[in-house]
Amino acid sequence: MPNLIILNIDGLKPTVLADGLASGVLPHLASILVPSPASPPIAFPLISPAPSTTFTCQGSFLTGASPSRHRVVGNQFFDRLGTNSHGKPRHYGLDVGDSLSYDDAVGVFRRVIGVDTVSISGSSSFPPSPRLIGGLADRLMPSDLPTIFQSAASGGLTSAAIHFMYGRGSSAWVRPSLIDLARFKRGGSMWGLSPEAFDRRMVERLRGMLSCTAPPPHLLLLYFMGLDMTSHLKGPQAQGEYLMRVIDPLVGEALTILANHGYRNNSTFIVMSDHGQIAVTPDERHALRIGNPFTKPHRDFCEMLTSGGGRLHRFPATEGRSEVICTPNGGLAHLYLRDRATPWHEPPSFEARVLPLALTLAGAAGGGSADVPVAPDAFSAVLVRNTAAHGWRAPYRGVSPSGVLVPLPEFFAEPQFASYSEPANRIGDLAVPESGDIILLANGDKGYAFGGPLKGQHGGLHHEESLCTFAVGTGWLSGDERLPVGGQKGVERIIEKSLDTERAQHQRHYNTLADVAAVTKAVLTTPAVP
């Protein structure tokens, strides 16, 4: 059977990988992606879902579904219906460093055992019981939505994920230690763990997993988290140096480990990312955050959010007593509202509660005459929906400078949104109960973002944060040893056909990150051809 090895490099911009390969500073990545010095790597353009945040994007990659199906609508979001918490409204903060739901990042890697996952039969390496459901992020997605690991298992194939935040259905899920996660949050300080050290731990855990696993899994996913963290702290311009200095040597070590455990023939590699990044201004004025007990808020932003009345959720476990909840996701923020003395599962009044605040916020998007406290260029767009009239999947509309509500295709056709990638379709895929009554888009072109002050951000709709790396290779070795699915050209034909099918099936003129799930299945189920 073919083997598929996925190198999942969080946040890697396609141009950074292409430039590094062209300049010859990535010898190990080139060995698997560049078939010959005269040939370019096989790469395909893909667009992330919205928001272009890690858990949303990786959920789409893993399941082949848009956010409207897998329901993880951000690294942070609010489940107002309590779908995943026995009917109790619940704020989720899945990324390391969130302090309103401080234990969720731990919950992501705290596995739960159950009986709803397809298991491998007849394998002494991966016993069929108990069966792995996964961690918190896995459990937030519908149980009837299969992952690429479950799809592999249904075909009798084994799989493993190293350091990845989703593990449902994998034969082996090798997670970072909780101590490493806590130290990673602190970075390269005295008691911290640098991004480079964290990625090195991943390769060490690959070595440990393969040393006690025979035969090796058919589908292997290696997740590099450090580049995205480095890019947040130092800006996207730091990606090239980190890729060359850290990732490529670690890939070389991983290739040696793989070669020593039987991955010499019949292996296809995918090098991918979940999103890109844009440069933003790292100061308090441009960091639109609500704050928490440990950080100060953007005072003007918070005042605007509460201008219509109600308590703002700024402390852990107080979502049930708040009337305004904002979940920042870099370039995009969900804003949830409720009427006073009503439960969260009831839609808020649109005319009396939602629309007035949306019009006030639109003043900070450069429109209207509202006296707004934040800078008039802080938001690029304000989007609103009427769930009271149209239910929890009500479509979003844009708020124009004159206060008119405009359908998304018409709204995003304006020239100021020319730098956005498929904004109407991607926002349309967010019309689910877990999304906000109002969606705010930060003006990344002016340096603004939702969250703390950083030099690099993502989560919005800008091209630079929305384009995903996706390159494929069968290199690594030469001559007769290179046999996977008909070699490089065979892999290229399989993937092109799979991507064409996904575009036609979903009636799109572009491919999304969700299409990678179908690609993995096509590669894994195509017999090798000498």
C-alpha positions as CSV (number, residue, x, y, z in Angstrom):
1,M,0.0,0.0,0.0
2,P,1.1,3.6,-0.5
3,N,2.4,5.5,2.5
4,L,1.4,9.2,3.0
5,I,3.5,11.5,5.2
6,I,2.1,14.9,5.9
7,L,4.4,17.7,7.2
8,N,1.9,20.2,8.6
9,I,3.7,23.5,9.2
10,D,1.4,25.9,11.0
11,G,1.2,29.3,9.4
12,L,3.7,28.7,6.6
13,K,3.1,31.1,3.7
14,P,3.3,29.5,0.2
15,T,5.7,32.2,-1.0
16,V,8.1,31.5,1.9
17,L,8.4,27.8,0.9
18,A,8.7,28.6,-2.8
19,D,11.4,31.2,-2.2
20,G,13.4,28.9,0.1
21,L,13.3,26.0,-2.5
22,A,14.2,28.3,-5.3
23,S,17.2,29.8,-3.4
24,G,18.5,26.3,-2.5
25,V,18.5,26.9,1.3
26,L,16.1,24.0,2.1
27,P,18.0,20.9,1.0
28,H,15.9,18.4,3.0
29,L,12.5,19.8,1.9
30,A,13.9,20.0,-1.6
31,S,14.8,16.3,-1.5
32,I,11.2,15.4,-1.2
33,L,9.5,18.2,-3.2
34,V,11.8,19.0,-6.1
35,P,12.0,16.1,-8.6
36,S,15.0,17.5,-10.4
37,P,17.0,20.8,-10.4
38,A,15.2,21.9,-13.5
39,S,11.7,21.1,-12.2
40,P,9.6,23.2,-9.9
41,P,7.8,21.6,-7.0
42,I,4.2,20.4,-7.5
43,A,2.1,23.0,-5.6
44,F,-1.6,23.8,-5.7
45,P,-3.3,27.0,-4.6
46,L,-5.7,26.5,-1.6
47,I,-7.7,29.0,0.4
48,S,-8.4,28.6,4.1
49,P,-11.8,28.8,5.7
50,A,-12.8,31.8,7.7
51,P,-11.7,32.7,10.2
52,S,-8.2,31.7,9.1
53,T,-7.3,30.4,12.6
54,T,-5.6,27.2,13.4
55,F,-8.4,25.1,14.9
56,T,-11.0,26.2,12.3
57,C,-8.5,25.5,9.4
58,Q,-7.1,22.3,10.8
59,G,-10.7,21.0,11.4
60,S,-11.5,21.6,7.7
61,F,-8.3,19.9,6.6
62,L,-9.0,16.9,8.9
63,T,-12.6,16.4,7.9
64,G,-13.0,17.8,4.4
65,A,-15.8,20.0,5.8
66,S,-16.4,23.7,6.0
67,P,-17.0,25.5,9.4
68,S,-20.7,25.3,8.7
69,R,-20.4,21.5,9.0
70,H,-17.6,20.9,11.6
71,R,-18.8,23.9,13.8
72,V,-15.4,25.0,15.1
73,V,-15.7,28.6,14.1
74,G,-12.5,29.9,15.6
75,N,-9.8,29.4,18.1
76,Q,-12.2,31.2,20.4
77,F,-16.0,31.0,20.1
78,F,-19.1,30.9,22.2
79,D,-21.5,27.9,22.2
80,R,-24.6,29.8,23.2
81,L,-26.9,26.8,22.9
82,G,-24.6,24.5,25.0
83,T,-24.5,21.9,22.2
84,N,-21.3,20.4,23.7
85,S,-21.9,21.2,27.3
86,H,-25.3,19.6,28.2
87,G,-27.2,22.8,27.3
88,K,-25.1,25.2,29.4
89,P,-23.7,28.1,27.4
90,R,-19.9,27.8,27.2
91,H,-17.0,30.0,26.0
92,Y,-14.2,28.0,24.3
93,G,-10.6,29.2,24.1
94,L,-8.7,26.4,22.5
95,D,-5.3,28.1,21.8
96,V,-2.5,28.2,24.2
97,G,-2.5,31.4,26.1
98,D,-6.2,32.1,26.4
99,S,-7.1,33.0,29.9
100,L,-10.9,33.3,29.8
101,S,-11.1,29.5,29.2
102,Y,-7.6,28.8,30.6
103,D,-7.9,25.0,30.8
104,D,-9.2,24.4,27.2
105,A,-5.7,24.3,25.7
106,V,-5.0,21.4,28.1
107,G,-8.3,19.8,27.3
108,V,-7.3,19.8,23.6
109,F,-4.6,17.2,24.4
110,R,-6.3,15.4,27.2
111,R,-7.6,12.3,25.5
112,V,-10.9,10.6,26.2
113,I,-11.6,6.9,25.5
114,G,-14.9,5.8,24.0
115,V,-16.4,3.5,21.5
116,D,-17.4,5.7,18.5
117,T,-14.2,5.4,16.5
118,V,-13.4,2.9,13.8
119,S,-10.5,0.8,14.9
120,I,-7.9,-1.3,13.2
121,S,-8.6,-5.0,13.2
122,G,-6.0,-7.7,13.0
123,S,-3.1,-5.4,14.0
124,S,-0.9,-6.3,16.9
125,S,0.6,-2.8,16.9
126,F,-2.7,-1.0,17.3
127,P,-5.1,-3.0,19.4
128,P,-8.7,-2.4,18.5
129,S,-9.8,-1.6,22.1
130,P,-10.1,0.8,23.7
131,R,-11.0,3.2,20.9
132,L,-9.8,6.8,20.9
133,I,-12.3,9.7,20.6
134,G,-9.7,12.3,21.1
135,G,-9.4,15.6,23.0
136,L,-11.6,18.6,23.4
137,A,-11.3,19.9,19.8
138,D,-12.2,16.5,18.5
139,R,-15.3,16.4,20.7
140,L,-16.5,19.8,19.5
141,M,-17.0,18.4,16.0
142,P,-20.1,16.3,15.2
143,S,-19.4,12.6,15.9
144,D,-20.8,11.6,12.6
145,L,-18.2,13.6,10.7
146,P,-15.3,11.3,9.8
147,T,-11.7,12.4,10.0
148,I,-9.0,11.4,7.6
149,F,-7.8,9.0,10.3
150,Q,-11.2,7.4,10.5
151,S,-11.4,7.2,6.7
152,A,-8.0,5.5,6.6
153,A,-9.1,3.0,9.3
154,S,-12.3,2.1,7.3
155,G,-10.0,1.0,4.5
156,G,-7.8,-1.1,6.8
157,L,-5.0,1.4,7.0
158,T,-3.2,2.6,10.2
159,S,-2.5,6.2,11.0
160,A,-0.6,8.3,13.5
161,A,-0.5,12.0,14.5
162,I,2.4,13.6,16.3
163,H,1.7,16.8,18.4
164,F,-1.5,17.5,16.4
165,M,-4.5,19.0,18.1
166,Y,-6.9,16.5,16.6
167,G,-6.5,12.8,17.1
168,R,-10.0,11.3,16.6
169,G,-9.7,7.9,14.8
170,S,-5.9,7.8,14.7
171,S,-4.3,4.5,15.5
172,A,-1.7,6.4,17.5
173,W,-2.0,9.9,18.8
174,V,1.2,11.2,20.3
175,R,0.6,14.4,22.2
176,P,2.9,17.0,23.7
177,S,3.2,16.8,27.4
178,L,1.2,19.3,29.5
179,I,4.5,20.6,31.0
180,D,5.8,21.3,27.5
181,L,2.6,23.1,26.6
182,A,2.8,25.3,29.7
183,R,6.5,26.1,29.0
184,F,5.7,26.7,25.3
185,K,3.3,29.5,26.3
186,R,6.2,31.2,28.1
187,G,8.4,31.0,25.0
188,G,12.1,31.1,25.2
189,S,12.3,32.6,28.7
190,M,14.3,31.0,31.6
191,W,11.4,28.6,32.5
192,G,9.9,28.5,29.0
193,L,10.3,26.3,25.9
194,S,11.3,28.0,22.6
195,P,9.4,27.3,19.4
196,E,12.5,25.6,18.1
197,A,12.7,23.3,21.2
198,F,9.0,22.5,21.0
199,D,9.3,21.4,17.3
200,R,12.4,19.4,18.2
201,R,10.3,17.6,20.9
202,M,7.9,16.6,18.2
203,V,10.6,14.9,16.1
204,E,11.9,13.2,19.3
205,R,8.4,11.8,19.9
206,L,8.3,10.6,16.3
207,R,11.4,8.6,17.0
208,G,10.0,7.2,20.2
209,M,6.7,6.2,18.6
210,L,8.3,4.4,15.6
211,S,10.7,2.6,17.8
212,C,7.8,0.7,19.5
213,T,5.5,0.5,16.5
214,A,5.7,-2.2,13.8
215,P,4.8,-2.0,11.1
216,P,4.8,1.8,10.7
217,P,1.5,3.5,10.1
218,H,0.3,4.1,6.5
219,L,-0.7,7.7,7.2
220,L,1.6,9.8,9.3
221,L,1.1,13.4,10.3
222,L,3.9,15.5,11.8
223,Y,2.7,18.9,13.1
224,F,5.2,21.8,13.4
225,M,3.8,24.5,15.7
226,G,6.9,26.7,16.2
227,L,6.9,28.6,12.9
228,D,3.5,30.2,13.6
229,M,4.5,31.3,17.1
230,T,7.7,32.8,15.8
231,S,5.8,34.6,13.1
232,H,3.4,36.0,15.7
233,L,6.2,37.3,17.8
234,K,8.7,38.5,15.2
235,G,6.4,39.1,12.2
236,P,5.9,37.1,9.0
237,Q,9.2,38.2,7.7
238,A,10.8,35.8,10.2
239,Q,9.3,32.8,8.6
240,G,12.0,32.3,6.0
241,E,14.8,32.2,8.5
242,Y,12.9,29.8,10.8
243,L,12.1,27.5,8.0
244,M,15.7,27.4,6.9
245,R,17.3,27.2,10.3
246,V,14.9,25.1,12.3
247,I,12.3,23.3,10.1
248,D,14.5,22.0,7.3
249,P,17.1,20.4,9.6
250,L,14.3,18.8,11.6
251,V,12.8,17.5,8.4
252,G,16.2,16.0,7.6
253,E,16.2,14.3,11.0
254,A,12.7,13.0,10.5
255,L,13.6,11.6,7.0
256,T,16.5,9.7,8.6
257,I,14.1,8.3,11.2
258,L,11.6,7.4,8.6
259,A,14.2,5.7,6.4
260,N,15.3,3.5,9.3
261,H,11.7,2.3,9.8
262,G,10.7,1.2,6.4
263,Y,9.5,4.4,4.7
264,R,12.0,4.0,1.8
265,N,9.7,2.9,-1.0
266,N,6.3,4.0,-2.0
267,S,6.0,7.1,0.1
268,T,4.3,10.3,-0.9
269,F,4.9,13.6,1.0
270,I,2.5,16.5,1.5
271,V,4.0,19.8,2.9
272,M,1.1,22.0,3.9
273,S,0.0,24.8,6.2
274,D,-3.4,25.8,7.6
275,H,-3.2,29.6,6.8
276,G,-0.7,32.4,6.3
277,Q,0.0,35.6,8.2
278,I,0.0,39.3,7.8
279,A,2.1,42.0,9.6
280,V,0.3,44.1,12.1
281,T,1.3,46.9,14.5
282,P,2.4,45.6,17.9
283,D,1.1,48.3,20.2
284,E,-1.9,48.8,22.5
285,R,-3.7,51.2,20.1
286,H,-3.9,48.5,17.4
287,A,-4.5,45.5,19.7
288,L,-8.3,45.4,19.9
289,R,-8.7,43.2,23.0
290,I,-11.3,42.9,25.7
291,G,-8.6,42.0,28.3
292,N,-8.9,39.6,31.3
293,P,-7.6,39.5,34.9
294,F,-4.0,39.4,33.7
295,T,-4.0,41.9,30.8
296,K,-5.4,45.4,30.3
297,P,-8.2,45.9,27.8
298,H,-8.4,48.3,24.9
299,R,-10.6,50.7,26.8
300,D,-12.2,52.4,23.9
301,F,-13.0,49.1,22.2
302,C,-14.7,47.8,25.4
303,E,-16.7,50.9,25.8
304,M,-18.0,50.6,22.3
305,L,-19.0,47.0,22.8
306,T,-21.0,48.0,25.9
307,S,-22.5,51.2,24.5
308,G,-25.8,49.5,24.1
309,G,-25.8,48.3,27.7
310,G,-25.0,45.0,29.3
311,R,-22.1,43.3,31.0
312,L,-19.0,42.3,28.9
313,H,-17.6,38.9,29.5
314,R,-14.0,39.5,30.7
315,F,-13.6,37.0,33.5
316,P,-13.5,33.1,33.4
317,A,-16.8,31.3,33.8
318,T,-18.9,34.4,33.8
319,E,-20.4,33.9,30.3
320,G,-23.8,32.9,31.9
321,R,-24.0,36.3,33.7
322,S,-22.9,38.4,30.7
323,E,-24.9,40.1,28.0
324,V,-22.0,40.8,25.6
325,I,-19.4,38.3,24.6
326,C,-16.5,39.0,22.2
327,T,-14.3,36.2,21.0
328,P,-11.2,37.6,19.3
329,N,-9.6,35.6,16.5
330,G,-6.9,37.8,15.1
331,G,-8.4,39.3,12.0
332,L,-12.0,38.5,12.9
333,A,-14.1,38.7,16.0
334,H,-17.4,37.1,16.9
335,L,-19.7,39.3,18.9
336,Y,-22.6,37.6,20.8
337,L,-25.5,39.6,22.3
338,R,-28.6,38.8,24.4
339,D,-31.4,40.8,25.8
340,R,-31.5,41.5,29.5
341,A,-33.2,38.8,31.6
342,T,-33.4,36.3,28.7
343,P,-31.3,33.1,28.3
344,W,-28.6,32.8,25.8
345,H,-30.5,30.2,23.7
346,E,-33.1,32.9,22.8
347,P,-32.1,35.1,19.8
348,P,-31.5,38.7,20.7
349,S,-33.9,41.4,19.5
350,F,-32.5,42.6,16.1
351,E,-34.1,46.0,15.9
352,A,-33.6,46.9,19.6
353,R,-30.3,45.2,20.4
354,V,-28.2,44.0,17.5
355,L,-28.7,46.6,14.8
356,P,-28.0,49.7,17.0
357,L,-24.7,48.3,18.1
358,A,-23.9,47.2,14.5
359,L,-24.5,50.8,13.3
360,T,-22.3,52.2,16.1
361,L,-19.5,49.8,15.2
362,A,-19.9,50.7,11.5
363,G,-18.8,54.2,12.5
364,A,-15.4,52.7,13.3
365,A,-15.4,51.1,9.9
366,G,-15.3,54.5,8.3
367,G,-19.0,55.0,7.8
368,G,-21.9,56.8,9.4
369,S,-21.7,59.8,11.7
370,A,-21.6,57.9,15.1
371,D,-19.3,59.4,17.7
372,V,-17.1,56.3,18.1
373,P,-14.2,56.2,20.6
374,V,-11.9,53.9,18.6
375,A,-10.0,55.0,15.5
376,P,-12.3,55.3,12.4
377,D,-10.0,52.9,10.5
378,A,-9.9,50.1,13.1
379,F,-12.5,47.9,11.4
380,S,-12.6,47.1,7.7
381,A,-16.2,45.7,7.9
382,V,-19.1,45.0,10.2
383,L,-21.4,42.1,9.3
384,V,-24.7,41.4,11.0
385,R,-27.5,38.8,10.9
386,N,-31.1,38.6,12.2
387,T,-31.4,35.3,14.0
388,A,-34.7,36.4,15.7
389,A,-36.3,36.4,12.2
390,H,-34.4,33.8,10.3
391,G,-33.0,31.3,12.9
392,W,-29.5,30.3,13.9
393,R,-28.3,29.9,10.3
394,A,-29.5,33.3,9.3
395,P,-27.2,34.8,6.6
396,Y,-24.9,37.7,7.3
397,R,-25.1,41.1,5.6
398,G,-22.7,43.9,5.5
399,V,-23.4,47.2,7.1
400,S,-22.7,50.0,4.5
401,P,-21.3,53.4,5.5
402,S,-24.9,54.8,5.2
403,G,-26.2,52.1,7.5
404,V,-27.9,50.0,4.8
405,L,-27.7,46.2,5.1
406,V,-26.2,44.8,1.9
407,P,-26.0,41.1,0.8
408,L,-22.4,39.8,1.1
409,P,-21.6,39.4,-2.7
410,E,-22.6,43.0,-3.3
411,F,-21.0,44.3,-0.1
412,F,-17.6,42.7,-0.7
413,A,-17.5,43.8,-4.4
414,E,-16.4,47.2,-3.2
415,P,-12.8,48.2,-4.1
416,Q,-11.6,48.3,-0.5
417,F,-12.0,44.5,-0.3
418,A,-10.0,43.7,-3.4
419,S,-7.2,42.2,-1.2
420,Y,-9.6,39.7,0.4
421,S,-9.9,36.0,-0.8
422,E,-13.5,34.8,-1.6
423,P,-14.9,36.8,1.4
424,A,-18.6,36.3,0.6
425,N,-18.4,32.5,0.3
426,R,-16.2,32.1,3.4
427,I,-18.3,34.3,5.6
428,G,-21.4,32.5,4.3
429,D,-19.9,29.3,5.7
430,L,-20.0,30.8,9.2
431,A,-23.8,31.0,9.4
432,V,-24.1,28.6,12.3
433,P,-25.3,28.9,15.9
434,E,-21.8,29.0,17.3
435,S,-21.0,32.2,15.3
436,G,-21.7,35.7,16.5
437,D,-24.7,38.0,16.0
438,I,-22.2,40.4,14.6
439,I,-18.9,39.7,12.9
440,L,-16.1,42.3,13.0
441,L,-13.2,42.3,10.6
442,A,-10.1,44.1,11.8
443,N,-8.4,46.4,9.3
444,G,-5.2,44.5,8.9
445,D,-4.0,46.9,6.2
446,K,-3.9,49.6,8.9
447,G,-2.2,47.3,11.4
448,Y,-5.2,46.4,13.5
449,A,-6.0,42.9,14.9
450,F,-8.2,41.4,17.7
451,G,-6.2,40.2,20.6
452,G,-2.9,41.1,22.2
453,P,-0.1,43.2,20.6
454,L,1.8,41.0,18.2
455,K,3.8,41.6,15.0
456,G,2.1,38.9,13.0
457,Q,-1.6,37.8,12.9
458,H,-4.1,35.8,10.9
459,G,-7.8,35.0,11.2
460,G,-9.1,37.4,8.7
461,L,-9.8,37.3,5.0
462,H,-6.7,39.0,3.5
463,H,-4.9,37.1,0.8
464,E,-1.7,36.9,2.8
465,E,-3.4,35.2,5.8
466,S,-5.8,33.1,3.7
467,L,-3.5,31.3,1.2
468,C,-2.3,27.9,2.4
469,T,0.9,26.0,1.5
470,F,0.2,22.8,-0.3
471,A,3.1,21.0,-2.1
472,V,3.5,17.4,-3.0
473,G,6.5,15.2,-3.7
474,T,7.8,11.7,-4.1
475,G,11.5,12.6,-4.1
476,W,13.7,11.8,-1.1
477,L,15.4,8.9,-2.9
478,S,16.3,8.3,-6.6
479,G,16.1,5.7,-9.3
480,D,14.2,2.5,-8.9
481,E,13.4,3.2,-5.2
482,R,11.0,5.9,-6.2
483,L,7.8,4.0,-6.9
484,P,4.8,5.7,-5.2
485,V,1.6,5.8,-7.3
486,G,3.4,6.1,-10.6
487,G,6.1,8.5,-9.4
488,Q,5.9,12.3,-9.3
489,K,3.7,12.6,-12.4
490,G,1.3,9.9,-11.2
491,V,0.9,11.7,-7.9
492,E,0.3,15.0,-9.7
493,R,-2.5,13.5,-11.9
494,I,-4.2,11.9,-8.9
495,I,-4.2,15.1,-6.9
496,E,-5.3,17.3,-9.9
497,K,-8.2,14.9,-10.5
498,S,-9.2,14.9,-6.9
499,L,-9.1,18.7,-6.7
500,D,-11.1,19.1,-9.9
501,T,-13.7,16.8,-8.5
502,E,-14.0,18.8,-5.3
503,R,-14.4,22.1,-7.2
504,A,-17.1,20.6,-9.4
505,Q,-19.0,18.9,-6.5
506,H,-19.1,22.1,-4.4
507,Q,-19.6,24.4,-7.5
508,R,-16.5,26.5,-6.7
509,H,-13.9,28.0,-9.0
510,Y,-11.2,27.6,-6.4
511,N,-10.0,24.9,-4.0
512,T,-10.1,25.1,-0.3
513,L,-8.1,23.6,2.5
514,A,-11.0,21.2,3.1
515,D,-10.3,19.6,-0.2
516,V,-7.1,18.1,1.2
517,A,-9.1,15.4,2.9
518,A,-10.2,14.0,-0.4
519,V,-6.7,14.2,-1.7
520,T,-5.3,12.1,1.2
521,K,-7.9,9.4,0.5
522,A,-7.1,9.4,-3.2
523,V,-3.4,9.1,-2.7
524,L,-3.8,6.4,0.0
525,T,-6.1,4.2,-2.0
526,T,-4.3,4.3,-5.4
527,P,-2.0,1.3,-5.8
528,A,1.7,1.8,-6.4
529,V,2.8,1.6,-10.1
530,P,6.5,0.7,-10.9
